[in-house]
Each structure stands twice: as structure tokens, then as C-alpha cells.
């Protein structure tokens, strides 16, 4: 027999956004269940950066501390992967105890019933199909100058131009190093104006395709081009396609929003989506969110969900007078 759990709010995703939302809700004495698949996007990174007071702390340590804090206030974190979501009511029934608006099923058969739903499911980095890239992703193969740029300052940086933001990426990394090379792996992604700017900033442009990123599986050796040349590099920069993990949102009738470099779940004030009773935080809703901003969004969404439930309960109480 499958396990069945009930709570005020179910949070899908145990990253910074999801745990921050759960903490805010638990501190308001809401019953909260966090479903954590245990696959944080930034796990390969040695440290999380731009996290005030915790800069450089390994991401998994930050999450472990976040889980302890959420659980300390009464939130329940359960391991598992949510595979389906459906709505049972509109979440606004007169009796708050009956307002269990969502049913979430986990891969192991566990059922979670909740009045409100927060999606903190993150995104999937769709990497360029270049051998060696996946092997070094998050260590020597990077994408964000704010997450990893300081660590590769003054080093030899090779940018593989594969998308519309590649020139912008190169200029951002040029702020950190005088030795930046752009390989125009995908044709026509560097327009004439961008080419002029890159040239003016001393960025070397190479018109060639990449054969592979040379690695022994751990260390970066360089970038090998299809014409046989090897570019020496200490870091390789790529532009993944960022695709929100939005299966549950779509099952509930939602539609993802297109972005020049991916898809996301559009939200309004404090993470509310256009689906009643559903909020989205972190990279699910903001493709550029880092650890700190994802956690901030989670706190805001947690407060908004609590306020929504308070208003529902007050209306229900008034109706009985």
C-alpha cells in the first residue's frame, strides 16, 4: 500500500528556493512537506558564490544547513521524485481543512495532498553536443561569470560561441581576464556589431568548429578544433540552453514561456503563477537566479502562500459567524 501524507503546502524541490519557502512557512506554523529529488544543479561546483555570509561554501553544505533549519521549525523533507500532479479542488473551499487542492504522486507511489503548491524544480542545462563538455561541466567548463569568474581571473579563457548570448558572455569574461578567445563554433551567432566590440576589447575571434574539449576526465588540456589546431585553455565557457523543469506545471494546465535561451514558468508578485494555488521560485521561474536570489524568491513565495491561506481561513471563519 502506498503512503499518503497531507499538509498545508507541498514544496517540490529541495534547493535554496524550496528550502527557503519551507522555512518561511514553517516559521508561520504551517505544515510543510518538501519533496527533494536530491539532484541540485550546482552540485559539481566547489563553492557557491555571491551568497552573503557564505561565499565559497560548497553547495551541498549550504543545502544541508538549509534542511536542518527548515526541519528545526517543523518542515518535513522527504526524498523522492514527484512524477504527477493534479488538482482536486480549486483550493478555496469554505472549510480550510477540506481545501486540499493538489495531489502529488511520487515515483515510489507516495501520495502527498496539499492545499497549496510551490514549484522549486529548477532547470535542466542542455549542453552543446561537444565531446568533453559534460565531463568538465561545473569545474573547468563554465557559463556564469558571477558564479565562477573570479576563480578563473587572469587565466586563458576560451568561449565556445553556440548561441545568441555568446558575445555578451565573452565581454563579461573579458572583464576578468585579458586572455579571452571566442571560437565561432556555430555560424552567424556573432553579429557584426558584436564582432567590432569584441575586437575593440582585445578578444581573439577564431572562425572554426570545435572537435572536442580535450580532457582526461578530470583536468582540462585544451580545445581541439576540427582543422587540427589546439587552443590552450584554463577554462572553457559555453552557453547551455536553460529549460525549466516544468512537467508538473504543464500537467496542471500551465504553459511555459519561451526565452531566447530556454523556457521558464512566468510568475507575478512573489512567485504567483497564473494557476490558482501554484507558486514557482528559483530557476523554475528565473533562469538567471543564483543561490542567493533563489532563496530570496523562496522566502517571498512562502510569505505569500501563508498570507493566502490566512485570508482563506479568515473568510471561512467569518462565514460561520
VEXDREN-2710 file (C-alpha; in Angstrom, 1 decimal):
% VEXDREN-2710
k/r/px/py/pz
1/UNK/0.0/0.0/0.0
2/UNK/1.2/3.5/-0.8
3/UNK/1.9/6.1/1.9
4/UNK/-0.4/9.1/1.9
5/UNK/0.6/12.4/3.5
6/UNK/-1.3/15.7/4.0
7/UNK/-0.1/19.2/4.6
8/UNK/-0.9/22.8/4.1
9/UNK/1.8/23.3/1.5
10/UNK/3.9/20.9/-0.6
11/UNK/7.1/22.2/-2.0
12/UNK/8.6/20.3/-4.9
13/UNK/12.4/20.8/-4.9
14/UNK/14.8/20.9/-2.0
15/UNK/17.2/23.6/-3.4
16/UNK/17.7/27.1/-1.9
17/UNK/14.4/28.4/-3.2
18/UNK/12.3/25.4/-2.0
19/UNK/14.0/25.2/1.4
20/UNK/13.7/29.0/2.0
21/UNK/10.0/28.8/1.2
22/UNK/9.5/25.9/3.5
23/UNK/11.4/27.7/6.3
24/UNK/9.2/30.8/6.0
25/UNK/6.1/28.7/6.0
26/UNK/7.1/26.6/8.9
27/UNK/8.0/29.7/10.9
28/UNK/4.4/30.7/10.5
29/UNK/3.4/27.3/11.9
30/UNK/2.3/25.9/8.5
31/UNK/2.6/22.1/7.9
32/UNK/5.0/21.8/5.0
33/UNK/6.4/18.9/3.1
34/UNK/9.4/19.3/0.8
35/UNK/9.9/16.7/-1.8
36/UNK/13.6/16.6/-2.7
37/UNK/14.9/14.5/-5.6
38/UNK/18.5/15.2/-4.4
39/UNK/19.9/16.4/-7.7
40/UNK/20.9/20.0/-7.2
41/UNK/22.0/21.8/-10.4
42/UNK/25.2/23.2/-8.8
43/UNK/26.4/20.1/-7.2
44/UNK/29.6/19.9/-9.3
45/UNK/30.7/23.3/-8.2
46/UNK/33.4/23.6/-5.5
47/UNK/31.7/26.5/-3.9
48/UNK/28.6/28.7/-4.2
49/UNK/29.3/32.4/-4.6
50/UNK/27.6/35.7/-4.1
51/UNK/25.9/34.2/-1.1
52/UNK/26.1/36.8/1.6
53/UNK/28.0/35.5/4.6
54/UNK/28.5/32.1/3.0
55/UNK/30.6/32.9/-0.1
56/UNK/32.6/29.9/-1.3
57/UNK/30.8/27.3/0.9
58/UNK/30.2/24.1/-1.1
59/UNK/26.6/24.0/-2.4
60/UNK/25.8/20.7/-0.7
61/UNK/26.8/22.1/2.7
62/UNK/24.5/25.1/2.2
63/UNK/21.6/22.7/1.3
64/UNK/22.4/20.5/4.3
65/UNK/22.3/23.6/6.6
66/UNK/19.0/24.7/4.9
67/UNK/17.4/21.4/5.5
68/UNK/18.4/21.5/9.2
69/UNK/16.9/25.0/9.5
70/UNK/13.6/24.1/7.8
71/UNK/13.2/20.9/9.8
72/UNK/14.1/22.7/13.0
73/UNK/10.8/24.7/12.5
74/UNK/8.8/21.6/11.8
75/UNK/9.0/21.3/8.0
76/UNK/9.3/17.7/6.7
77/UNK/11.8/17.0/4.0
78/UNK/11.3/13.6/2.2
79/UNK/13.5/12.2/-0.5
80/UNK/11.7/11.4/-3.8
81/UNK/10.8/12.5/-7.2
82/UNK/7.4/13.9/-8.0
83/UNK/6.0/12.3/-11.2
84/UNK/2.4/13.6/-11.4
85/UNK/0.3/16.5/-10.1
86/UNK/-3.5/17.0/-10.3
87/UNK/-5.9/19.4/-8.7
88/UNK/-8.7/18.1/-6.5
89/UNK/-10.5/21.3/-5.7
90/UNK/-10.0/25.0/-6.5
91/UNK/-8.3/25.4/-3.1
92/UNK/-10.9/27.8/-1.9
93/UNK/-13.5/25.6/-0.2
94/UNK/-15.3/27.2/2.8
95/UNK/-13.8/24.6/5.2
96/UNK/-10.0/25.1/5.3
97/UNK/-9.5/21.5/6.5
98/UNK/-11.1/20.3/3.3
99/UNK/-9.2/22.6/1.0
100/UNK/-6.7/20.1/-0.1
101/UNK/-6.3/21.4/-3.6
102/UNK/-3.5/19.3/-5.0
103/UNK/-2.5/15.6/-5.2
104/UNK/1.2/14.9/-5.9
105/UNK/2.4/11.4/-6.6
106/UNK/6.0/10.4/-6.1
107/UNK/7.9/7.8/-8.1
108/UNK/7.7/5.3/-5.2
109/UNK/3.9/5.6/-5.0
110/UNK/3.8/8.0/-2.1
111/UNK/0.8/10.4/-2.3
112/UNK/1.0/14.0/-0.9
113/UNK/-2.2/16.1/-0.6
114/UNK/-1.8/19.8/0.0
115/UNK/-3.8/23.0/-0.1
116/UNK/-1.1/24.9/-2.0
117/UNK/1.8/24.0/-4.2
118/UNK/5.2/25.7/-4.6
119/UNK/7.3/24.5/-7.6
120/UNK/11.1/24.8/-6.9
121/UNK/12.0/22.2/-9.5
122/UNK/14.8/24.2/-11.1
123/UNK/16.0/23.8/-14.7
124/UNK/18.0/21.5/-16.9
125/UNK/21.2/22.7/-18.5
126/UNK/21.1/21.4/-22.1
127/UNK/24.8/21.4/-23.0
128/UNK/26.2/21.8/-26.5
129/UNK/26.9/18.4/-28.1
130/UNK/30.6/18.7/-28.0
131/UNK/32.7/15.8/-26.6
132/UNK/34.4/16.6/-23.3
133/UNK/31.9/19.4/-22.3
134/UNK/29.8/17.2/-20.0
135/UNK/32.8/15.7/-18.4
136/UNK/34.1/19.0/-17.1
137/UNK/30.7/20.8/-16.6
138/UNK/30.8/22.9/-13.4
139/UNK/34.5/22.6/-12.9
140/UNK/36.5/23.7/-16.0
141/UNK/33.6/24.2/-18.3
142/UNK/31.6/27.2/-17.1
143/UNK/28.8/29.5/-18.1
144/UNK/28.3/32.2/-15.4
145/UNK/30.9/34.9/-14.8
146/UNK/29.3/35.7/-11.4
147/UNK/29.3/32.1/-10.2
148/UNK/32.8/31.2/-11.4
149/UNK/34.5/34.2/-12.9
150/UNK/36.7/35.3/-10.0
151/UNK/38.1/31.8/-9.8
152/UNK/39.4/32.0/-13.5
153/UNK/40.6/35.6/-13.4
154/UNK/43.7/36.3/-15.4
155/UNK/43.6/32.8/-16.9
156/UNK/43.3/31.6/-20.5
157/UNK/39.5/31.5/-21.2
158/UNK/38.1/30.1/-24.4
159/UNK/34.4/30.8/-25.2
160/UNK/32.6/28.4/-27.5
161/UNK/30.1/30.5/-29.3
162/UNK/26.9/28.4/-29.8
163/UNK/24.1/30.8/-29.0
164/UNK/22.7/34.3/-29.1
165/UNK/24.3/35.4/-25.8
166/UNK/27.9/34.2/-26.6
167/UNK/29.2/37.6/-27.4
168/UNK/27.8/39.0/-24.2
169/UNK/29.3/36.2/-22.3
170/UNK/32.7/36.8/-23.8
171/UNK/32.6/40.5/-22.9
172/UNK/31.7/39.6/-19.3
173/UNK/34.6/37.2/-19.0
174/UNK/36.9/39.8/-20.7
175/UNK/36.3/41.9/-17.6
176/UNK/38.1/39.2/-15.6
177/UNK/40.9/38.3/-18.0
178/UNK/43.0/39.8/-20.8
179/UNK/43.3/36.4/-22.5
180/UNK/39.9/35.6/-23.9
181/UNK/39.3/33.7/-27.2
182/UNK/36.0/33.2/-28.9
183/UNK/35.6/30.2/-31.2
184/UNK/32.7/30.7/-33.6
185/UNK/31.5/27.1/-33.4
186/UNK/28.0/27.9/-34.6
187/UNK/27.7/30.1/-37.7
188/UNK/26.2/33.6/-37.5
189/UNK/25.8/33.8/-33.7
190/UNK/28.3/36.7/-33.6
191/UNK/26.8/39.7/-35.5
192/UNK/29.0/42.5/-37.0
193/UNK/28.4/44.9/-34.1
194/UNK/29.3/42.3/-31.5
195/UNK/32.4/41.4/-33.6
196/UNK/33.5/45.0/-33.6
197/UNK/33.1/45.3/-29.8
198/UNK/34.9/42.1/-29.1
199/UNK/37.8/43.2/-31.4
200/UNK/37.9/46.6/-29.7
201/UNK/38.2/44.9/-26.3
202/UNK/41.1/42.7/-27.5
203/UNK/39.1/39.4/-27.6
204/UNK/40.5/37.0/-30.2
205/UNK/38.0/35.5/-32.6
206/UNK/38.6/32.2/-34.3
207/UNK/36.4/31.1/-37.2
208/UNK/36.4/27.4/-36.7
209/UNK/34.4/24.5/-35.3
210/UNK/35.3/22.6/-32.2
211/UNK/36.1/19.0/-32.4
212/UNK/36.3/18.4/-28.7
213/UNK/37.3/19.7/-25.3
214/UNK/40.4/17.7/-24.5
215/UNK/40.3/16.2/-21.1
216/UNK/41.4/13.1/-19.2
217/UNK/38.0/13.2/-17.4
218/UNK/39.2/15.4/-14.6
219/UNK/41.6/18.1/-16.0
220/UNK/41.3/20.4/-19.0
221/UNK/44.0/20.1/-21.6
222/UNK/42.7/22.5/-24.2
223/UNK/40.2/22.9/-27.0
224/UNK/40.8/20.9/-30.2
225/UNK/39.4/22.4/-33.4
226/UNK/38.3/20.4/-36.4
227/UNK/41.1/21.8/-38.5
228/UNK/43.6/20.1/-36.1
229/UNK/44.6/23.2/-34.1
230/UNK/44.7/23.1/-30.3
231/UNK/43.8/26.2/-28.3
232/UNK/45.4/26.2/-24.8
233/UNK/42.9/27.0/-22.1
234/UNK/42.5/27.1/-18.4
235/UNK/38.7/27.4/-18.6
236/UNK/36.1/26.9/-21.3
237/UNK/32.9/28.9/-21.4
238/UNK/29.7/27.6/-23.0
239/UNK/26.1/28.8/-23.4
240/UNK/23.7/26.0/-22.4
241/UNK/20.0/26.1/-23.2
242/UNK/18.2/26.6/-19.9
243/UNK/15.0/24.5/-19.8
244/UNK/12.7/24.8/-16.8
245/UNK/11.7/21.5/-15.2
246/UNK/8.0/22.3/-15.6
247/UNK/6.3/18.9/-16.2
248/UNK/4.1/19.3/-13.1
249/UNK/3.2/22.8/-14.1
250/UNK/2.1/21.6/-17.5
251/UNK/0.2/18.7/-16.1
252/UNK/-1.9/21.2/-14.1
253/UNK/-2.7/23.1/-17.3
254/UNK/0.1/25.7/-17.2
255/UNK/2.2/26.7/-20.3
256/UNK/5.9/27.5/-20.1
257/UNK/7.2/30.8/-21.5
258/UNK/9.8/30.9/-24.2
259/UNK/13.1/32.8/-23.7
260/UNK/15.9/33.4/-26.3
261/UNK/17.9/30.8/-24.4
262/UNK/15.4/28.4/-23.0
263/UNK/12.0/28.2/-21.2
264/UNK/10.7/29.3/-17.8
265/UNK/7.5/29.5/-15.8
266/UNK/6.2/33.0/-15.8
267/UNK/5.3/34.4/-12.4
268/UNK/3.9/37.6/-10.9
269/UNK/4.2/39.2/-7.5
270/UNK/6.1/37.0/-5.0
271/UNK/6.2/34.0/-7.3
272/UNK/2.5/33.5/-8.0
273/UNK/1.8/31.8/-11.3
274/UNK/-1.4/32.1/-13.4
275/UNK/-2.6/28.8/-12.0
276/UNK/-4.6/29.4/-8.7
277/UNK/-2.8/28.0/-5.7
278/UNK/0.5/27.4/-7.5
279/UNK/3.7/29.4/-7.0
280/UNK/7.1/29.0/-8.7
281/UNK/10.6/30.0/-7.4
282/UNK/14.3/29.8/-8.2
283/UNK/15.4/28.7/-11.6
284/UNK/12.0/27.3/-12.4
285/UNK/10.8/30.9/-12.8
286/UNK/14.1/32.8/-13.2
287/UNK/16.7/31.3/-15.5
288/UNK/19.4/33.6/-14.1
289/UNK/18.7/33.1/-10.4
290/UNK/21.8/32.3/-8.3
291/UNK/21.7/30.7/-4.8
292/UNK/21.0/34.0/-3.0
293/UNK/18.3/35.3/-5.3
294/UNK/16.6/31.8/-5.5
295/UNK/16.5/31.7/-1.7
296/UNK/15.1/35.3/-1.6
297/UNK/12.4/34.4/-4.0
298/UNK/11.6/31.3/-1.9
299/UNK/11.2/33.4/1.2
300/UNK/8.9/35.8/-0.6
301/UNK/6.7/33.0/-2.0
302/UNK/6.5/31.3/1.4
303/UNK/5.2/34.5/2.9
304/UNK/2.7/35.0/0.1
305/UNK/1.4/31.5/0.4
306/UNK/0.9/31.9/4.1
307/UNK/-0.9/35.1/3.6
308/UNK/-3.1/33.5/1.0
309/UNK/-4.0/30.7/3.5
310/UNK/-4.6/33.2/6.3
311/UNK/-7.1/35.1/4.1
312/UNK/-8.9/31.9/3.2
313/UNK/-9.2/30.8/6.8
314/UNK/-10.4/34.2/7.9
315/UNK/-13.1/34.2/5.2
316/UNK/-14.1/30.7/6.3
317/UNK/-14.3/31.7/10.0
318/UNK/-16.3/34.8/9.2
319/UNK/-18.8/32.7/7.2
320/UNK/-19.6/30.7/10.3
321/UNK/-20.4/33.8/12.4
END
